[in-house]
Amino acid sequence: MAHTSAELVFIPVPGVGHIMSTIEMAKVLVNRDQRLSITVLLIKPPYSSFALASYIESLISKKPIERIRFIQLAQDETPPKLDPKAPMTSFLEYINSHCKYVKNVVTDMMINSRPCFGPVVGFVVDILCTGMIDVANEFHVPTYVFFTSNAAFLGFKLYVENILCVNQDQYVIELSNSDGEMMIPSFVKPVPTKVFPAVYQTLEGLDFLKYSVRKMREAKGVMVNTFLELETHAIKSFSDANFPPVYPVGPILNLDGVVAGKNENMDVIKWLDDQPPSSVVFLCFGSMGSFEEAQVKEIAFALEQSGYRFVWSLRRPPSLEQSFQVLPDDFDDPRMVLPDGFLERTIGTGKVIGWAPQVLILAHPAVGGFVSHCGWNSMLESVWFGVPVATWPMYTEQQMNAFEMVVELGLAAEIRLDYKINVFNPEGEMDILTAKEIERGVTRLMENKEIREKVKEMSKMSRATVTKGGSSYASVGCLIQDFISKFT
C-alpha cells in the first residue's frame, strides 16, 4: 500500500481520560481523511495505577487501529519523582524527561518510514505536554495543542496570564483567596473567585500557568474538546485574543462501552433494566474521586432520605502515605464505611458498586440524573446522553466547569460550586457536605424540568455538530487541510 500523505505524532499525558480523548481525536482524523496516519507516543504514569498501566498495555498489545499505532516511550532508569510539595514542577520535570526519547522515536520514523505511514507533518500534544513543542521545533514541524477541557477555562488561563503580566503573582493569589467576582472575557457572567482552581492559589501553580500559556502561544493551533453551540461566547472571545487559532472539535468521546456493554451481562445494567425511565440517580466522581468515611455516611444518609433510586460508584481512598502515588480502588466490603444496615434498607432502590462503566450507565434510559465531580469528559458525556448533572467538583478546573454548567449555561443543578479537595495534601482539614445539602441538590437535579429540557436540547446539538454540515465537523476539516496543506 502506498504511503499516506501525512503523519501526525500525538503525545497525551499519562491519564486515562487524557489518553482516551487523544485516541478518539486520532480516530476522528484518520476516519475523515485517508491520507492521514497517526503515531501515539505513550508515557508511563509516574504514579501507581494498575488500571492505567493495564489500559496502556492493552493499547500496545491488542489489534491495531487502522493507520493508528502506539509506541510506549522508554524512560530514564531513575525518572524524576513526583514531589507533593512541588506537584506541578515535578510533574513537568517528569514529562519533559521524556523529550529525548520522543526525539529518538521521531528520528527513527523519519529515517525508516513504514507502509501506510508518511512523513511527519506535525505534533499534537496534550496541554500538560507542551514542553514537547521544543522537540517538534528541532524537526521543523508545527505543533498543535489538544486542550482536553473547555473553551471558557482556556480563556480564563489567558486572562490570568494577562493579569500576571501587569501585576505581581501575590496579587492573583490574594484575588483567588478573596470572596469577590471578576469579569473574564470567555464568560458572560461574573465569575466568583472562589471557583478559581486551588492550584492557582500558589506561586508554583501560577508559574506553571505562565509556562503553559507561553508554550501554547508557540503552537500553530489549539484544538479544544468543545463545540460552538455549547460555548458560543467563549469560542468567539478568542477572536480578540493574541493567540493561535482555536478549533472547537468536540465532543470527542469514547463511546465504545455503549456498544460493547450490550453484550455483557453486567449486574448493574441488569438492575437498571428493571427500573423506570429517568428514575435513577447515578453518583460517580472520576478516577481520583474518593471520600473518607464521614463524608461517605453523609452521602448515604442523603440518598436514603431522598427516596430516589440510585447507583453509587464508591471508591476507597489511598492511604495517607500513598495518596500522591496511588489512585483510589474498590472496597473489599463497602459495609466498612457505610452506615449500619444501609445496604439492607436500600436493597430494592439502590445499588452500591465499585468502578463504574460510566458511559454505559449514562446511556441507560433508567438514569435520570448524574452527581458528578465535573471533569470535562464527564460533562460532555452527560450532555451527549441528555442526562442533567448535579455538581460536586473536587480538583483542578472542576469548580469552573461547575460554575459554567450551572450559572453560565443553565445545564446543571448545584450541590456545590466551590467544594475543593487537596489531592497533594490529604492530611489537611476536609470540608464535609451534610446529608441535607446533598439531598437538596439531588432533589433539584431530579425535579427541575427546565434544566432537563435544556440538556435534552443540547444533547441533540452535540450529536449534530459532529456530523456532516455541523460546526465541529467543519472545524476538523479546516484542521486537516492545515495538516496536509504543504503536501497537496
N, C-alpha and C positions, 0 to 999 in steps of 0.2 A: 504494500500500500504506500502511496506517495506521502511525503511529508505534509503536515498541515502548515499553514502559513505562519502561525504564531504560537509561541508557548509562553504561558504565564507561570511565575513562581509564587505560590501562596504560602505565607508564614503566619499561622494562627498562634495565639498564646495558649499554653497548655491548660485549658479548662474545657470541660465537656461542652458547655453552652457555646463557647467561642469556636471550638473545633467543629461542632455540628453546623453552626451558622456558616462557617467558612466553606465546608463541604457542600452545603446546599447552594451557596452562591456559585461555587465552581460548577455544580450541575446545571444551574440556570444558564451559565455562559456557554458551556460546551453543547448543551441541547439547542441553544439558539443559533450557533454558528459552527458548522463542521470544520472550519479552518482553525479553530482554537483547540489547544491542548493545555493541560494544567498539571504541574507537579506540586504537591502539598508537602512541605517540609515540617515534620512533627518534632517538637521539643519535649523531652521527657519532663514530667512535672517535678517541681522542686520540693513537693510535699508528698506524704504517703496517702495514696488513694487507690485501693485495689480496683474500684470500678473504673477510674480513669485510665489506669495502666492497662486493664483488660480491654477497654474500648480502643485505645491506641493500638494495641497488639492486634486486635481484630481487623482494624483498617488495613494493616500491613499484610496480614495473612489471608484474608478472605478474597473471594473472587474480585478482581479489579473492576472498577467502573470504566467504561469506555472513554479513552482519552483523558482519564484522570489517574494519576499514580501517587503513591505515598512513599516517602522516604523518611525514616527516623534518623534524626541527626545524632552524630557522635557528641560526646561532651567531655569536658576536662576530667581527668582522673579524680581530681578533688574539686568539684564545681563550687562556686560561691554559695554559701548557706544563707537562708533567709534569716533576717535579724528582726525580732519583734520590736526592737527599739528604733529601727530604721527600715520599716517594711517596704516602702516604695523604692528607696535607694537600693536595698539589697536585692529586690526582685528585678529591678532594671539591670543591675550588675549581672545577675544570673542569666537573664535573657541575652544580654549583649555578649556574654562569654561564648555564645554560640555563633557569633558573626564569622569567625574564621572557618567554622565547619560549613556554614552556608556558602561561603566563598569557594571552599573545596568542591562542594557538590555542583555548584553552578559552573565552575571551571570545567569539571568533567562533562557536564551537559553540553557546554559549548564545543568541546573537542570531540566528544563521542556522541553524536546525535543518533537517535533511535527511531525506528519506524513509528509513524503516527505522531512524533513529537518534533516540531520545527524549531527554528531559532528563538531564543529567549527575547521577548519584546517588552517585558515589564515585571515588576514585583507587585504583589498585593499583600500588604502587611496589616496585621492587627494594630489597633490603636496603642496597645502595650508593647508592640514590637517595632516601633518607629526607628530605633537605632539601626535596623537593617537597611534603612534608606542609604546609609553610607556605603554599604556593600553594593547596592544597586548602582550607585554612582560610579563605583570602580569599574563596572561593566558597561557604563554609559547607556543604561536603560532607565526609563522613568519608573517611579513608584506611585502606587495608588494606595490610599489608606482605607481599610474596611472598618467603619465605625459601627460596632455592634449594638450601640444604644441609639437614642433618638435624636432628632434634629434640634429639639429645644435644649437638650443638655449640651450638645455640641456648641450651640450658641452661647450658653452660659459659660462654658470654658473660655471661649473667645472674649467674652465680656470681662471676665475676671482677669484674664491676661492683660487686657487693655487697662484695667484699673491698676494693675501691678506696675505698668509702665510709667505711671504718673504718681503713684503712692508707695509708701513703704509696705512691706509684707505684713507688718504688725497691724496696719490699718484694716486689711482684709480679714485677719484673724479676729480682731475685735468686732468687725462687722458680722462675721459668721456666728459669733457668740452673743450677738445682740438680739433684741426682740422686735426688730423693725421689718420693713418691706423695701424692695428695690424694683425699679422698672428695668427689665432686661429686654433687649431688642427681640429676642426669639420667643418671648412670651407676650401675650396680650395683657394679662392681668399682673398686678404687682406680686412679686414672689417673696414670701416670708423668708427671712434669713435663717429661720430655724430649720428649714428644709435643705439648706446647703449641706453638701456631703461633709461628714466629720473629718475626712482626710484633709480638707482644705482649712481646717482649724489649726494646722501645724505648719511650721516653716518648711519641713520636709515635703509635705503634701503640695504646698504652693510651688516649691522648686520643681517638683515633678510635673505640675500643671504647665509651668512655663516651658519646660523642656519639651513636653509632648506637643504643645501648640506650635512651638518654634519648628519642630521637626515636621509637623503636618503642613506647615506653610511651604516646605520644600517639596511636597508631593505635587504630582500633576493633577490629581483629583481626589476627592473624598467620597467614598460610597457609604451611604447611610441606610441602615436597615429600618426604613420607614416608608410611607407613601404620601403623596401630595394631598390626598383627600383627608387624611388623618391630621397632618401637621402643616396645613396650608400656610399659616402665618409664619411659623418657624422656618420653613424652607424658603419662603420669599425674603426673609430677613437677611439671608446671605448675599442677596444681590447688591447690598450696600456695603458689604464687608470686604476688606482687603485680604482675600482668602482664595485658595484654589476652588475650581468648580465643584459644587456639591451635587451628587447624583443620588436621588431617592430611589432605591432599587427594591424595596420590600413590599409586602412582608416576606422575608426569607425564613422559611420554617421547615423543620424536619417532620414531615407527616407520614413517614414510613410506618410508624407504630399503629396508625389508624388501619392500614391495610393488613399488616402482619397480625395485629391483635385479633382480627376477626376469626382467625384460625386457631387461636389459643384459648384453652379452657381455663381462663384466669378466674379465680374465685371472686375477686372484686367486681369483675364485669358480669359474672353470673348474678351477683347480688344486685347490681344496678339494673339488670334486665327485669327484675321483679318490682322495681319502684316506679311510681307515677312520673309522667313527664315533668321536667323542670322542678322537681321537688327536693333534690339533694344538694346540700352544701358540701363543696369539696375544699378541704384545707391542705395546702401544700406550700412549703417555704423554701424550695430550692435546694441545691446541692450543699449549701453551707448552713441551711436553716435548721436550728435545733433550740430547745429551751431546757432550762433547769426545771426541777420537779415542781417548784412553787408556781411557775407560770403554766406548766402542763395542767396542773389541777384547776387553775382558773379557766383555762380553755374548756376543760371537761365540764366544769360546772355551768359555763355559758351554753355549751351545746345541749346539755341536759335540760336546762331551764328554758331554752328557746323552743324546744319541741320539734325542731326541724330534723329531717333525715340528714345524715352526714356520712362522708368518707374522709377520714383524717389520716394523713401521712405523718406518722410520729417517728422522729429520728432521735437517736441517742447522741448527746454531745460528746466530743472527745474529752479526755481528762484535762485538767489544767496544764499538766506537764506536756501534753501532746497537742494542745489546741491550735498551735500555729503550724503544725506539720501534718495534722491528720484531719480528714473530713468526717462529718457525722456518719453514723452507721445505724443499722436497725437494732432494736432492743431484742434480747433473747426472750424476754417476757415483759410486755408493756405494763403489766399489773404493778410492777415495782415502783412506777411513778404516777399511775392513775389513782383517783380516789377509790376507796374500797367499794366494791360492788358495781363500779361504773359500767364495766363491760357486760355484766349480767343484766343491769337495768336497761341498757340501750341495745340489747341483742336484736330486737326487732326493727329498730330505727336507725342504727348507726353501725359503722364498720371502721375499726382502727387497723391500719396496715403500716408496713414499713415503707421501703422505697415504693414510689408510685409511678405507673406508666401514665404520666401527666397528659400527654396528647390524647391517648386512648380514652382516658376518663373524661376530659373536656369535650370530646367528640360525642359522648354518650347522651342521648336525649333526656335521660333522667336527671342530668346535672343542670341545676338552675342558678348556681352561684359559686364563686371561686374566692376563697380567702387566701390572699397571696402576699409574698414578700415584695412583689412589684419589680422583679427582674424584667428587663425589657422583652426578652424572648417570651416570658410568660404573659406579658401584657398583649403582645401580638397574637399569641395563641388564643387568648380569651376573646379578642376581637374577631379573629378568624372564625371561631366556633360560635360566636354570638352569646357568650356567657359573661355576664357582668361580674366585676371584681369588687371585693371589699379590701381596702388597702391596709397592709401591715408591713411597711418597709423596715429594713434592718441595716443595710450597709451600702457602701459605695454611693451610686447616684439614685438609689431606690426611693429616697424621700422626695426627690424632684420628680421622679416618674409618678409617684402617688399624687403629688400636687397637680401635675399636668392632667392626669386621668380624671381626678375628682373635680378640681376647680376650673382648670383651663378648658377641658373638653367635655366635662359632664358625662363621662362614660364609666364612672365607678362610684361606689359608696365609700365613705370614710369610716374606718375603725380608728386609725391614727395616721397622720401625715408625717409626724416628726419623730416617731419611735426609732431609736438607734441602738445598735449593739456594737461594742468594740471588739472586733474579731482578733485584734492584736493584743488586747489586754483583758481577757475574760475574767480576771480577778477583780475588775472594777465593779462598782455598785450597779446592779441591773435594775432597769425600770420594769416594774411588773404591771401589766394591764389587768384590770379587775374583770371578773366574770360579767359584771353589769355592763361595763364599757364594751366588751366583746359581744355580748348578747345584743346590745343596741345596734352595733354595726352589722351583725348578721341579719337582724330584722330589717334594717334599712336595705340591705342587699337584696333580700328575698321579696320585699313588698313594694319597692319603688318601680312602678310601671314605666315612668318616664325614662329612667336610666335603661331599663330593659329594652324599650323600643329603640332608643338611640344606639345601643350596642348592636341590635339586630340589623339596623340600617347600615351601620359602619361595617358590619360583617359582609354585607353584600358588596360594599365598595372595596373592601380588602381583597375580595376574590376577583372582582372585575379589573382592578388596577394591574394585575399581573398577566392578564390575557391580552391578546392582540387588540390594539386600539386603546389600551389602558395607559395611564401615565407612567407607572413603573416599567411597563413593557417598553415604552418609548425611551425611557431613561437608560435602560440596559442596552438598547440598540445604539444609542449615542456613545456609550462606553465601548462597545465592541468596535464601532467604527474608529474610535480613538486608538484602541489597541492595535488594530491591523493596518492603520492608515499608511504607514511607510512601506508596507509590503504589497500594497494594491496599486 
